[in-house]
Amino acid sequence: MLSKLKEKLSVLLAKSPGKAVVVFIFLINLLFLVVATLIISSFSVTGTENMSFWEAAYYTITMILDAGCIGAVVQDIGTAGVATVIACLVVVILGMVLFTGAVIGYVTNFISEFIASANGGNHRLYMSDHTVIINWNSRASEIVNDLLYKKKKQKVVILVSTGKEEILKELEEHLAGTIHSENKALKQSLAGKPYFVRKALYQKNKLKNNVLLIVREGDPFSTKQLLDASVAQANTIIILNSDLSGVSRESDREERKDRIEKGNQLTIKTLMQVACITGDAKSKDDQKIVVEIEDDWTLDMVNMIIRNKQVEGKCSIVPLNINKVLGRLLSQFSIMPELNVAYFELLSNKGVTFYAKEIPDDMRETYVEKQLQSRLHSIPLTSMIKNGKTYGYFVATEAEDNDVVESSCVQTDLSVSVNQNYTLARKNVIILGHNSKIRYIMDGFDSFRNEWNDPVTGEVMNVLVVDDKEHLEQMNYYKDYPYVVRTVEAELRDKARICCAIADFVEETEGSVSLLILSDDLVPYEKIDSDVIAKLIYLRELINSKWAAGTTKEKIDIVVEIMNPKHYETVKNYNVENIVISNRYVSKMVAQLGAEEVLFDFYRDILSYDESGDDFISKEVYVKKVKDFFDEIPPEAPAADLIRAIFHATTVGASTPKAKTHTILLGYVKANGEMDLFGGDQRDLKVSFSPEDKIIVFADH
């Protein structure tokens, strides 16, 4: 009870120091009134023997408000004692001189200092079970925004060296915009239902602001400031690094660019401080520390800290290499563009999402089979061992959906025939531009071809790179990547050369082409995404002048990376469906890992294709064409039946070990681009496929 009261007072001081001072002044006045009343009412003199506490309080207030009333007061309560007169005089002196004069002057000065101190975050917070974000960058507001979709109240403390007011303004606008758009979409989805039904459903499902925000200015490297932010009692600590977005001064930009290339010592310093606090015996158990990393040196240093400073049972440190994650995602989106839409939901707290739950060790080998027999509101994926414990991974709309157990065994009579010799067609990709993630994008292509290259069908990757001379030289003209068939030097203003390179590749290539347009993340803030927009203008003119729109839609899948979400609508106007907002993906993953750090190894697994020949151990999310995956397209059926029938056909029904692909259906993408991931009761979801539709599956090949 006391700790809860301390937390409420602490939050009040941090969010509204002015209100806290008003409460303090009220309590001081009340205390003074009570003490003075007790003094007067305690004298056993003539006129006061039968005086009640409230009568004494009345006389006390009268004397404080008007010292001229003291004569009338003395006359009313009796003339028997000098003590009575003295008591009245003391009340007047304390009330009129000391309290209203010196005390108020002192309190006024104290108030000014206190408000300044509270606004600066110089007092200690007494909080627990909250999230602490240390530092700020262009991804941070999206981390907080994703917490809106949590059912429970979220408490977030942000510690930054400067910029408190700007951060609060940014967050308030972002959260308000999300709530407005989500609730507007909800209203539209309920249109047509009876009024009272519509109203009840809206009130039940509307998005509310469940995030309590406290922003403090201070030194992120100070142990005192970290303790004052109640890091020791937080559920999650997120250590961000400042990025180049928003940097305009060339000297600062070059300094931070150098930091990305050579390592981030500030991140290491902050992590050391935080690890010492969370590893202490007095800190909360099972805390999670998520650390943003941009380079291999910093990653190595963080891993050393994990080995030496991570205390089992007290804290878990999760290093998230943001460039590697985004590079692997961009490579997968280039190969299967529809994954962009699927991952945007799966890697967030909204909609159908990845979850993990500890399971008995003896269930590890049979986890998926047993879950399919008893769960209809969640889809099991795989099991993994983390920190000596076994976890089962699944997708669902809410984590609690996995707790809904059917009373009888779930079975299906549906039988499907799948292509036992399924293979992916050759992937043709044009990379236009560069960013700091380019090597990780190429690593993603490498791991993909290591799994899917076939001695009979040959090279599975076919890549063209169009970029300026400087960055082509930095990558040695991609000579280390044998599947890059051509590189073309072209500056941004060289429209003709860019368009000719794209047109020639598309016309020479058999099959569809993915065009990946990268946003340079190392340019000044005012130039962010400007190169992408310029290239889209070139591309739209090329399409209008050279190809029919229908042919282009079938031939070219455009995947555009942008850094600033404000440019989304601009890019959308160029008929681009696959827009990758890089920062949002990282933010969503950080928010998820902050809640369930056991997802880290799972993410690392699904973002890396196998590199082990025929031994398909790792599992990934794939998008596969219906007409290629099935020998015969199955009839319309509930999602529950299709999930189990496909799993059975690719495990028990597989004719060879290589054909045994452990395939689990997650959803589908219709030919018109509409996507649906299976959440809720799978029996209520009726699914029918056409040959050009695509299925979203979790499989090891």
C-alpha positions as CSV (number, residue, x, y, z in Angstrom):
1,M,0.0,0.0,0.0
2,L,2.8,2.4,1.0
3,S,4.8,1.6,-2.2
4,K,1.7,2.3,-4.4
5,L,1.2,5.6,-2.6
6,K,4.8,6.5,-3.1
7,E,4.5,5.6,-6.8
8,K,1.4,7.8,-7.3
9,L,3.1,10.7,-5.5
10,S,6.3,10.1,-7.5
11,V,4.3,10.1,-10.8
12,L,2.4,13.3,-9.7
13,L,5.7,15.0,-9.0
14,A,7.1,14.0,-12.4
15,K,4.1,14.8,-14.5
16,S,2.5,17.8,-12.7
17,P,4.9,19.4,-10.2
18,G,2.6,22.5,-10.0
19,K,-0.3,20.3,-8.8
20,A,2.0,18.6,-6.3
21,V,2.9,22.0,-4.8
22,V,-0.7,23.0,-4.5
23,V,-1.4,19.8,-2.5
24,F,1.7,20.5,-0.3
25,I,0.4,24.1,0.5
26,F,-3.0,22.8,1.3
27,L,-1.6,20.1,3.6
28,I,0.6,22.7,5.4
29,N,-2.3,25.0,6.0
30,L,-4.5,22.1,7.2
31,L,-1.8,21.0,9.6
32,F,-1.3,24.5,11.0
33,L,-5.0,24.9,11.5
34,V,-5.4,21.6,13.3
35,V,-2.4,22.3,15.6
36,A,-3.7,25.9,16.4
37,T,-7.2,24.6,17.1
38,L,-5.9,21.9,19.4
39,I,-3.9,24.5,21.4
40,I,-6.9,26.8,21.9
41,S,-9.3,24.1,22.7
42,S,-7.0,22.5,25.2
43,F,-7.1,25.4,27.7
44,S,-9.5,24.7,30.6
45,V,-10.4,28.3,31.4
46,T,-13.7,30.0,31.8
47,G,-15.5,30.1,28.5
48,T,-13.6,27.2,27.0
49,E,-14.4,24.3,29.1
50,N,-17.2,23.1,26.8
51,M,-15.8,24.5,23.6
52,S,-15.9,21.9,20.8
53,F,-13.0,21.3,18.4
54,W,-15.0,22.9,15.5
55,E,-15.7,26.0,17.6
56,A,-12.0,26.4,18.3
57,A,-11.3,25.9,14.6
58,Y,-13.7,28.7,13.8
59,Y,-12.0,31.1,16.1
60,T,-8.6,30.1,14.8
61,I,-9.6,30.8,11.2
62,T,-11.1,34.1,12.3
63,M,-7.9,35.3,13.9
64,I,-5.7,34.2,10.9
65,L,-7.9,35.9,8.4
66,D,-8.5,39.1,10.4
67,A,-6.2,39.9,13.3
68,G,-8.5,42.7,14.4
69,C,-11.0,40.1,15.6
70,I,-8.7,38.9,18.4
71,G,-10.5,41.2,21.0
72,A,-13.9,39.8,20.1
73,V,-12.5,36.3,20.2
74,V,-11.0,36.8,23.7
75,Q,-14.2,38.3,24.9
76,D,-16.3,35.4,23.5
77,I,-14.2,32.6,25.0
78,G,-13.6,34.2,28.3
79,T,-11.4,36.6,30.2
80,A,-10.2,34.3,32.9
81,G,-6.7,33.7,31.8
82,V,-3.7,35.4,30.4
83,A,-2.9,32.0,28.8
84,T,-5.9,32.4,26.5
85,V,-4.8,35.8,25.3
86,I,-1.3,34.6,24.8
87,A,-2.5,31.6,22.8
88,C,-4.5,33.9,20.6
89,L,-1.5,36.2,20.1
90,V,0.7,33.2,19.2
91,V,-1.8,32.1,16.6
92,V,-2.0,35.5,15.0
93,I,1.8,35.9,15.0
94,L,2.4,32.5,13.5
95,G,-0.5,32.9,11.0
96,M,0.1,36.5,10.0
97,V,3.8,37.0,10.3
98,L,5.7,33.7,10.2
99,F,3.3,31.7,7.9
100,T,1.9,34.4,5.6
101,G,5.2,36.3,5.5
102,A,8.4,34.4,5.9
103,V,7.0,30.9,5.3
104,I,5.2,31.9,2.2
105,G,8.2,33.8,0.9
106,Y,10.3,30.7,1.6
107,V,7.7,28.4,0.1
108,T,7.4,30.6,-3.0
109,N,11.2,30.3,-3.6
110,F,11.0,26.6,-2.9
111,I,8.1,26.2,-5.3
112,S,10.1,27.8,-8.1
113,E,13.1,25.6,-7.4
114,F,11.0,22.6,-7.0
115,I,9.2,23.0,-10.3
116,A,12.4,23.6,-12.1
117,S,13.9,20.6,-10.5
118,A,10.9,18.4,-11.3
119,N,10.8,19.6,-14.9
120,G,14.5,18.7,-15.2
121,G,14.0,15.3,-13.7
122,N,16.2,15.9,-10.6
123,H,14.1,13.9,-8.1
124,R,13.7,10.2,-7.8
125,L,10.8,8.3,-9.3
126,Y,9.3,5.5,-7.3
127,M,7.9,3.2,-10.1
128,S,7.9,-0.4,-10.9
129,D,6.9,-2.7,-13.8
130,H,7.6,0.1,-16.4
131,T,9.6,0.6,-19.5
132,V,12.7,2.9,-19.5
133,I,13.9,4.3,-22.8
134,I,17.4,5.7,-22.7
135,N,18.3,8.2,-25.5
136,W,16.1,9.2,-28.4
137,N,16.1,8.7,-32.2
138,S,13.8,8.6,-35.2
139,R,12.6,5.1,-34.2
140,A,11.8,5.8,-30.6
141,S,8.3,7.3,-31.0
142,E,7.2,4.2,-32.9
143,I,8.3,2.0,-30.0
144,V,6.0,3.9,-27.7
145,N,3.3,4.0,-30.3
146,D,3.3,0.2,-30.6
147,L,2.6,-0.1,-26.9
148,L,-0.9,1.4,-27.5
149,Y,-2.0,-2.0,-28.7
150,K,-1.2,-3.6,-25.3
151,K,-4.3,-4.3,-23.2
152,K,-2.8,-3.4,-19.9
153,K,-1.7,0.1,-18.9
154,Q,1.8,0.9,-20.0
155,K,4.2,3.1,-18.0
156,V,7.1,4.6,-19.9
157,V,10.0,6.7,-18.6
158,I,12.3,8.4,-21.2
159,L,15.7,9.6,-20.2
160,V,17.4,12.0,-22.6
161,S,20.2,14.5,-22.3
162,T,18.1,17.3,-23.9
163,G,14.9,18.0,-25.9
164,K,12.2,17.1,-23.5
165,E,9.5,19.4,-24.8
166,E,10.1,18.4,-28.4
167,I,9.9,14.7,-27.5
168,L,6.6,15.2,-25.6
169,K,5.2,17.1,-28.5
170,E,6.3,14.4,-31.0
171,L,4.8,11.6,-28.9
172,E,1.5,13.4,-28.2
173,E,1.0,14.0,-31.9
174,H,2.0,10.5,-32.9
175,L,-0.2,8.7,-30.3
176,A,-3.2,11.0,-31.0
177,G,-2.8,10.4,-34.8
178,T,-2.7,6.6,-34.3
179,I,-5.7,6.6,-32.0
180,H,-7.7,8.7,-34.4
181,S,-6.9,6.7,-37.5
182,E,-7.5,3.3,-35.8
183,N,-10.8,4.4,-34.3
184,K,-11.9,5.9,-37.7
185,A,-11.1,2.6,-39.4
186,L,-13.0,0.7,-36.7
187,K,-16.1,2.9,-37.3
188,Q,-15.9,2.2,-41.0
189,S,-15.7,-1.5,-40.4
190,L,-18.8,-1.4,-38.3
191,A,-20.9,0.5,-40.8
192,G,-24.1,-1.3,-41.7
193,K,-24.6,-2.9,-38.3
194,P,-27.6,-2.0,-36.1
195,Y,-27.0,1.2,-34.1
196,F,-26.8,-0.3,-30.7
197,V,-24.7,-3.2,-31.9
198,R,-22.3,-0.8,-33.6
199,K,-22.1,1.4,-30.5
200,A,-21.4,-1.5,-28.2
201,L,-18.7,-3.0,-30.4
202,Y,-17.1,0.4,-30.9
203,Q,-16.9,1.1,-27.2
204,K,-15.5,-2.4,-26.6
205,N,-12.8,-2.3,-29.3
206,K,-11.9,1.3,-29.7
207,L,-8.2,2.2,-29.2
208,K,-7.5,4.2,-26.1
209,N,-4.4,6.0,-24.8
210,N,-3.1,3.5,-22.3
211,V,0.4,4.9,-22.2
212,L,1.6,7.0,-19.2
213,L,4.6,9.0,-20.3
214,I,7.3,10.7,-18.3
215,V,10.2,12.4,-20.1
216,R,13.2,13.4,-18.0
217,E,16.3,15.3,-18.9
218,G,19.6,14.1,-17.5
219,D,22.8,12.3,-18.1
220,P,22.2,8.8,-19.4
221,F,25.7,7.8,-18.1
222,S,24.9,8.9,-14.6
223,T,24.2,6.1,-12.1
224,K,22.2,8.5,-10.0
225,Q,20.0,9.6,-13.0
226,L,19.4,5.9,-13.9
227,L,18.5,5.1,-10.4
228,D,16.2,8.1,-10.2
229,A,14.4,6.8,-13.3
230,S,13.8,3.6,-11.3
231,V,15.8,1.5,-13.7
232,A,16.3,-1.1,-11.0
233,Q,12.5,-1.8,-10.8
234,A,11.7,-1.6,-14.6
235,N,10.4,-4.5,-16.6
236,T,12.3,-3.4,-19.7
237,I,15.2,-1.1,-20.4
238,I,15.7,0.0,-24.0
239,I,19.0,1.6,-24.9
240,L,18.8,3.5,-28.2
241,N,21.6,5.1,-30.2
242,S,21.2,8.4,-32.0
243,D,21.1,7.9,-35.7
244,L,21.8,10.3,-38.6
245,S,18.2,11.2,-39.2
246,G,17.7,14.8,-38.2
247,V,21.4,15.6,-38.4
248,S,22.1,18.7,-40.6
249,R,25.6,19.8,-39.6
250,E,28.1,18.1,-41.9
251,S,30.7,17.8,-39.1
252,D,28.2,16.0,-36.8
253,R,27.0,13.8,-39.6
254,E,30.6,12.7,-40.5
255,E,31.3,12.1,-36.8
256,R,28.3,9.8,-36.4
257,K,29.0,8.1,-39.7
258,D,32.4,7.3,-38.4
259,R,30.8,6.0,-35.2
260,I,28.7,3.6,-37.3
261,E,31.8,2.3,-39.1
262,K,34.0,2.0,-36.1
263,G,31.7,1.3,-33.1
264,N,29.6,3.1,-30.6
265,Q,31.4,3.6,-27.3
266,L,28.5,5.6,-25.9
267,T,26.2,2.5,-26.1
268,I,28.8,0.4,-24.4
269,K,29.2,2.9,-21.6
270,T,25.4,3.2,-21.0
271,L,25.0,-0.6,-21.1
272,M,27.7,-1.1,-18.5
273,Q,26.0,1.3,-16.1
274,V,22.6,-0.3,-16.7
275,A,23.9,-3.8,-16.3
276,C,25.5,-3.0,-13.0
277,I,22.2,-1.7,-11.7
278,T,20.0,-4.6,-13.0
279,G,22.5,-7.1,-11.8
280,D,22.3,-5.9,-8.2
281,A,20.5,-8.1,-5.7
282,K,18.0,-5.4,-4.9
283,S,16.9,-4.9,-8.5
284,K,13.8,-6.5,-9.9
285,D,14.1,-10.1,-11.2
286,D,13.9,-11.1,-14.9
287,Q,14.5,-7.6,-16.3
288,K,15.1,-7.3,-20.0
289,I,17.6,-4.9,-21.6
290,V,17.2,-4.4,-25.4
291,V,20.3,-2.7,-27.0
292,E,20.3,-1.1,-30.4
293,I,23.5,-1.9,-32.4
294,E,24.7,-0.8,-35.8
295,D,28.1,-2.4,-36.2
296,D,30.0,-5.6,-35.5
297,W,32.5,-4.1,-33.0
298,T,29.8,-2.9,-30.8
299,L,28.1,-6.2,-31.0
300,D,31.3,-8.0,-29.9
301,M,31.6,-5.6,-27.0
302,V,28.0,-6.2,-26.0
303,N,28.4,-10.0,-26.1
304,M,31.4,-9.6,-23.8
305,I,29.3,-7.6,-21.4
306,I,26.7,-10.3,-21.5
307,R,29.2,-13.0,-20.6
308,N,30.6,-11.0,-17.7
309,K,27.8,-8.8,-16.4
310,Q,24.5,-10.6,-17.2
311,V,23.2,-12.1,-14.0
312,E,21.0,-15.2,-14.6
313,G,17.6,-14.6,-13.2
314,K,18.1,-10.9,-12.8
315,C,18.4,-9.5,-16.3
316,S,18.6,-10.7,-19.9
317,I,20.5,-8.5,-22.4
318,V,19.3,-8.6,-26.0
319,P,21.6,-7.0,-28.7
320,L,19.6,-6.0,-31.7
321,N,21.7,-5.3,-34.8
322,I,19.3,-3.0,-36.5
323,N,21.2,-2.8,-39.8
324,K,21.5,-6.6,-40.0
325,V,17.8,-7.0,-39.2
326,L,16.7,-4.5,-41.8
327,G,19.1,-5.8,-44.4
328,R,17.8,-9.3,-44.0
329,L,14.2,-8.0,-44.1
330,L,14.9,-6.0,-47.3
331,S,16.5,-9.0,-48.9
332,Q,13.4,-11.2,-48.1
333,F,11.0,-8.5,-49.4
334,S,13.0,-8.3,-52.6
335,I,12.6,-12.1,-53.1
336,M,9.0,-12.2,-51.8
337,P,7.5,-8.7,-51.8
338,E,4.2,-9.8,-50.1
339,L,6.2,-10.6,-46.9
340,N,6.4,-6.8,-46.3
341,V,2.6,-6.7,-45.5
342,A,2.8,-10.0,-43.5
343,Y,5.7,-9.0,-41.4
344,F,4.3,-5.6,-40.7
345,E,1.6,-7.3,-38.7
346,L,3.5,-10.3,-37.4
347,L,6.3,-8.1,-36.0
348,S,4.1,-5.8,-34.0
349,N,1.6,-5.8,-31.1
350,K,-1.3,-5.3,-33.4
351,G,-3.2,-8.1,-35.1
352,V,-1.8,-11.6,-35.5
353,T,1.5,-11.6,-33.7
354,F,4.4,-13.9,-32.8
355,Y,4.3,-15.2,-29.1
356,A,6.3,-17.6,-27.0
357,K,5.4,-19.7,-24.0
358,E,7.4,-22.0,-21.8
359,I,6.5,-25.7,-22.3
360,P,7.6,-29.0,-20.7
361,D,10.9,-30.4,-22.1
362,D,9.2,-33.6,-23.2
363,M,6.9,-31.7,-25.5
364,R,9.7,-30.2,-27.6
365,E,9.6,-32.8,-30.4
366,T,5.8,-33.0,-30.5
367,Y,4.8,-29.4,-29.7
368,V,3.3,-28.6,-33.1
369,E,1.3,-31.9,-33.4
370,K,-0.1,-31.7,-29.9
371,Q,-1.1,-28.0,-30.2
372,L,-2.9,-28.6,-33.5
373,Q,-4.9,-31.3,-31.8
374,S,-6.1,-29.0,-29.0
375,R,-5.9,-25.3,-30.2
376,L,-8.2,-23.5,-32.6
377,H,-7.4,-19.9,-31.7
378,S,-3.6,-20.0,-32.1
379,I,-1.3,-21.6,-34.7
380,P,1.8,-23.4,-33.4
381,L,5.1,-22.9,-35.2
382,T,8.1,-24.5,-33.6
383,S,9.9,-25.0,-30.3
384,M,13.3,-23.9,-29.2
385,I,15.6,-24.0,-26.1
386,K,16.5,-20.7,-24.5
387,N,18.5,-20.4,-21.3
388,G,18.0,-24.1,-20.4
389,K,14.2,-23.8,-20.8
390,T,12.0,-25.0,-23.7
391,Y,9.6,-22.6,-25.4
392,G,6.8,-23.1,-27.8
393,Y,6.3,-20.4,-30.4
394,F,2.9,-19.6,-32.0
395,V,0.9,-16.8,-33.7
396,A,-2.3,-15.5,-32.4
397,T,-4.3,-12.3,-32.0
398,E,-3.6,-12.3,-28.2
399,A,-1.3,-14.4,-26.1
400,E,-4.2,-15.6,-24.1
401,D,-5.8,-17.2,-27.2
402,N,-3.3,-20.0,-26.8
403,D,-4.9,-20.9,-23.5
404,V,-8.2,-21.7,-25.1
405,V,-8.1,-25.5,-25.2
406,E,-10.7,-27.6,-27.0
407,S,-12.4,-30.4,-25.0
408,S,-11.9,-33.0,-27.8
409,C,-9.2,-33.7,-30.3
410,V,-9.2,-31.4,-33.3
411,Q,-9.2,-33.4,-36.5
412,T,-10.1,-32.9,-40.2
413,D,-11.3,-35.1,-43.0
414,L,-9.9,-32.7,-45.6
415,S,-7.0,-34.1,-47.7
416,V,-4.8,-31.9,-49.9
417,S,-2.2,-32.9,-52.5
418,V,0.9,-30.7,-52.5
419,N,3.8,-30.6,-55.0
420,Q,6.5,-32.8,-53.5
421,N,9.1,-31.3,-55.8
422,Y,8.2,-27.7,-55.1
423,T,11.0,-25.2,-55.8
424,L,11.1,-21.4,-56.0
425,A,11.4,-19.8,-59.5
426,R,14.5,-17.7,-60.3
427,K,14.5,-14.4,-58.4
428,N,15.3,-11.4,-60.5
429,V,16.1,-8.3,-58.5
430,I,17.2,-4.7,-59.4
431,I,18.8,-2.8,-56.6
432,L,18.6,1.0,-57.1
433,G,20.8,3.0,-54.8
434,H,22.5,2.2,-51.5
435,N,22.3,2.5,-47.7
436,S,24.3,1.4,-44.6
437,K,22.5,-1.9,-44.7
438,I,23.6,-3.0,-48.2
439,R,26.1,-5.6,-47.1
440,Y,23.4,-7.3,-44.9
441,I,21.0,-7.2,-47.8
442,M,23.6,-9.1,-49.9
443,D,24.2,-11.5,-47.0
444,G,20.5,-12.3,-47.1
445,F,20.7,-13.1,-50.8
446,D,23.7,-15.3,-50.1
447,S,21.9,-17.4,-47.5
448,F,18.8,-17.6,-49.7
449,R,20.8,-19.0,-52.6
450,N,22.7,-21.4,-50.4
451,E,19.4,-23.0,-49.5
452,W,17.6,-22.8,-52.9
453,N,20.3,-23.1,-55.5
454,D,19.8,-26.4,-57.4
455,P,22.4,-28.3,-59.5
456,V,19.7,-28.9,-62.1
457,T,17.9,-25.6,-62.3
458,G,21.0,-23.5,-61.7
459,E,21.5,-20.1,-60.0
460,V,18.4,-18.9,-58.2
461,M,19.4,-15.3,-57.9
462,N,19.8,-12.8,-60.7
463,V,20.7,-9.2,-59.6
464,L,21.3,-5.9,-61.3
465,V,22.7,-3.0,-59.2
466,V,22.4,0.6,-60.4
467,D,24.2,3.1,-58.2
468,D,26.7,6.0,-58.3
469,K,30.4,5.4,-58.9
470,E,31.5,6.2,-55.3
471,H,29.3,3.5,-53.7
472,L,29.9,1.0,-56.4
473,E,33.6,1.3,-55.7
474,Q,33.0,0.9,-52.0
475,M,31.4,-2.4,-52.8
476,N,34.1,-3.4,-55.3
477,Y,31.4,-3.3,-58.0
478,Y,29.8,-6.3,-56.2
479,K,32.5,-8.7,-57.6
480,D,32.2,-10.8,-54.4
481,Y,28.6,-11.7,-55.4
482,P,28.6,-14.0,-58.5
483,Y,24.8,-13.6,-58.9
484,V,25.2,-9.9,-59.6
485,V,25.2,-10.1,-63.3
486,R,25.7,-6.4,-64.0
487,T,26.4,-3.1,-62.3
488,V,25.6,0.3,-63.8
489,E,27.2,3.6,-62.8
490,A,24.5,6.3,-62.7
491,E,24.3,9.5,-60.6
492,L,20.9,10.6,-59.3
493,R,20.4,13.2,-62.1
494,D,21.4,10.7,-64.8
495,K,17.7,9.8,-65.6
496,A,18.4,8.3,-69.0
497,R,21.0,5.9,-67.8
498,I,18.9,4.7,-64.9
499,C,15.8,4.2,-67.0
500,C,17.8,2.4,-69.8
501,A,19.4,0.0,-67.3
502,I,16.0,-0.9,-65.7
503,A,14.3,-1.3,-69.1
504,D,17.0,-3.5,-70.6
505,F,17.0,-5.8,-67.5
506,V,13.2,-6.2,-67.4
507,E,13.0,-6.9,-71.2
508,E,15.9,-9.4,-71.1
509,T,14.7,-11.2,-68.0
510,E,12.2,-14.1,-68.1
511,G,9.7,-14.0,-65.2
512,S,8.8,-11.2,-62.8
513,V,11.3,-8.6,-61.5
514,S,11.5,-7.1,-58.0
515,L,12.8,-3.5,-58.0
516,L,14.3,-2.5,-54.6
517,I,14.7,1.3,-54.2
518,L,16.9,2.0,-51.2
519,S,16.9,5.2,-49.2
520,D,20.3,6.6,-48.2
521,D,20.3,6.9,-44.4
522,L,23.6,8.8,-44.2
523,V,22.3,12.0,-45.8
524,P,21.3,15.2,-43.9
525,Y,17.8,15.2,-42.5
526,E,16.4,17.6,-45.2
527,K,17.5,15.2,-47.9
528,I,16.1,12.0,-46.4
529,D,14.1,10.0,-49.0
530,S,14.5,12.7,-51.6
531,D,16.6,10.3,-53.8
532,V,13.8,7.7,-53.5
533,I,11.1,10.1,-54.7
534,A,13.2,11.3,-57.6
535,K,13.8,7.7,-58.8
536,L,10.1,6.9,-58.4
537,I,9.4,9.9,-60.8
538,Y,11.8,8.4,-63.3
539,L,10.2,5.0,-62.9
540,R,6.7,6.2,-63.4
541,E,7.6,8.0,-66.6
542,L,9.4,4.9,-67.8
543,I,6.4,2.7,-67.1
544,N,4.0,5.1,-68.8
545,S,6.1,5.6,-71.9
546,K,7.4,2.0,-72.4
547,W,5.0,-0.6,-71.0
548,A,1.3,-1.0,-70.6
549,A,0.2,-0.6,-67.0
550,G,-1.3,-4.1,-66.9
551,T,1.9,-5.7,-68.2
552,T,4.0,-3.8,-65.7
553,K,1.9,-4.9,-62.8
554,E,2.5,-8.5,-63.6
555,K,6.2,-8.0,-64.5
556,I,7.5,-5.6,-61.9
557,D,7.1,-5.7,-58.1
558,I,8.3,-2.4,-56.7
559,V,9.6,-2.4,-53.1
560,V,10.5,1.1,-51.8
561,E,12.4,1.8,-48.6
562,I,11.7,5.1,-46.8
563,M,13.1,6.4,-43.6
564,N,10.5,9.1,-42.7
565,P,6.9,8.0,-42.3
566,K,5.7,11.4,-43.4
567,H,6.7,10.5,-47.0
568,Y,4.5,7.5,-47.0
569,E,1.5,9.2,-48.8
570,T,3.8,10.8,-51.3
571,V,5.3,7.4,-52.3
572,K,1.9,5.8,-52.2
573,N,0.7,8.2,-54.9
574,Y,3.1,6.6,-57.3
575,N,1.0,3.3,-57.2
576,V,3.6,1.6,-54.9
577,E,2.1,-1.1,-52.7
578,N,5.2,-2.4,-51.0
579,I,6.5,0.6,-49.0
580,V,9.0,-0.4,-46.3
581,I,9.3,2.1,-43.5
582,S,12.6,0.9,-42.1
583,N,12.4,2.6,-38.7
584,R,9.0,1.2,-38.0
585,Y,10.1,-2.4,-38.4
586,V,13.0,-1.9,-35.9
587,S,10.7,-0.2,-33.5
588,K,8.1,-2.9,-33.6
589,M,10.7,-5.6,-33.0
590,V,12.2,-3.6,-30.1
591,A,8.7,-3.3,-28.5
592,Q,8.1,-7.0,-28.9
593,L,11.5,-8.0,-27.6
594,G,11.0,-5.7,-24.6
595,A,8.0,-7.8,-23.7
596,E,9.3,-11.2,-24.6
597,E,13.0,-11.4,-25.1
598,V,12.7,-15.2,-25.8
599,L,11.5,-14.1,-29.3
600,F,15.1,-12.9,-30.1
601,D,16.5,-16.3,-31.2
602,F,13.3,-17.0,-33.0
603,Y,13.6,-13.8,-35.0
604,R,17.3,-14.5,-35.7
605,D,16.2,-17.9,-37.1
606,I,13.4,-16.8,-39.4
607,L,15.4,-13.9,-40.8
608,S,18.3,-16.1,-41.9
609,Y,17.8,-18.8,-44.6
610,D,19.4,-22.2,-44.1
611,E,23.0,-22.7,-45.0
612,S,23.2,-26.4,-44.4
613,G,22.5,-28.1,-47.7
614,D,19.8,-30.8,-47.5
615,D,19.5,-30.6,-43.7
616,F,16.7,-28.1,-43.5
617,I,16.7,-27.2,-39.8
618,S,16.0,-23.5,-39.7
619,K,12.5,-22.3,-40.5
620,E,11.3,-19.2,-42.3
621,V,8.1,-17.4,-43.5
622,Y,7.5,-18.0,-47.2
623,V,5.1,-16.8,-49.8
624,K,4.3,-19.5,-52.3
625,K,2.0,-19.4,-55.3
626,V,-1.1,-21.6,-54.9
627,K,-0.8,-23.2,-58.4
628,D,2.8,-24.1,-57.7
629,F,2.4,-25.4,-54.2
630,F,-0.6,-27.6,-54.7
631,D,-1.0,-30.4,-57.2
632,E,-4.7,-29.8,-57.0
633,I,-6.2,-26.6,-55.6
634,P,-8.2,-27.6,-52.5
635,P,-11.9,-26.8,-52.2
636,E,-13.3,-24.0,-50.0
637,A,-12.8,-25.0,-46.4
638,P,-12.4,-23.6,-42.9
639,A,-8.9,-22.3,-42.1
640,A,-8.7,-24.9,-39.3
641,D,-9.0,-27.7,-41.8
642,L,-6.5,-26.3,-44.3
643,I,-3.9,-25.7,-41.6
644,R,-4.0,-29.3,-40.4
645,A,-4.4,-30.8,-43.9
646,I,-1.3,-29.0,-45.2
647,F,0.8,-29.8,-42.1
648,H,-0.2,-33.5,-42.5
649,A,0.6,-33.5,-46.2
650,T,4.1,-32.0,-45.7
651,T,5.1,-34.2,-42.8
652,V,3.4,-37.6,-42.6
653,G,2.3,-37.5,-46.2
654,A,5.8,-36.5,-47.6
655,S,7.2,-39.1,-49.9
656,T,10.9,-38.3,-49.3
657,P,12.9,-36.7,-46.5
658,K,13.5,-33.7,-48.7
659,A,9.8,-33.3,-49.4
660,K,9.1,-33.3,-45.6
661,T,8.9,-29.5,-45.2
662,H,7.0,-29.0,-41.9
663,T,4.7,-26.4,-43.5
664,I,2.2,-24.5,-41.5
665,L,-0.4,-22.2,-43.1
666,L,-0.5,-18.7,-41.6
667,G,-2.7,-16.9,-44.1
668,Y,-2.9,-15.9,-47.8
669,V,-2.5,-13.1,-50.2
670,K,-5.2,-12.8,-52.9
671,A,-4.3,-12.0,-56.5
672,N,-5.6,-8.4,-55.9
673,G,-3.1,-7.9,-53.0
674,E,-5.6,-8.4,-50.1
675,M,-3.9,-10.2,-47.2
676,D,-5.4,-12.2,-44.4
677,L,-3.5,-13.8,-41.4
678,F,-5.5,-16.3,-39.5
679,G,-6.5,-15.0,-36.1
680,G,-9.5,-15.8,-33.8
681,D,-11.5,-19.0,-34.2
682,Q,-10.1,-20.9,-37.2
683,R,-13.4,-22.7,-37.7
684,D,-15.1,-19.4,-38.5
685,L,-12.7,-18.4,-41.3
686,K,-13.8,-19.8,-44.7
687,V,-11.0,-19.9,-47.2
688,S,-11.0,-20.5,-51.0
689,F,-8.0,-20.2,-53.4
690,S,-7.6,-19.3,-57.0
691,P,-4.5,-20.3,-59.0
692,E,-2.9,-16.9,-58.8
693,D,-3.4,-16.5,-55.1
694,K,-0.4,-17.0,-52.8
695,I,-0.2,-18.6,-49.4
696,I,1.8,-17.4,-46.4
697,V,3.5,-20.4,-44.7
698,F,6.0,-21.1,-41.9
699,A,8.3,-23.9,-43.2
700,D,11.9,-25.1,-43.3
701,H,12.0,-25.0,-47.1
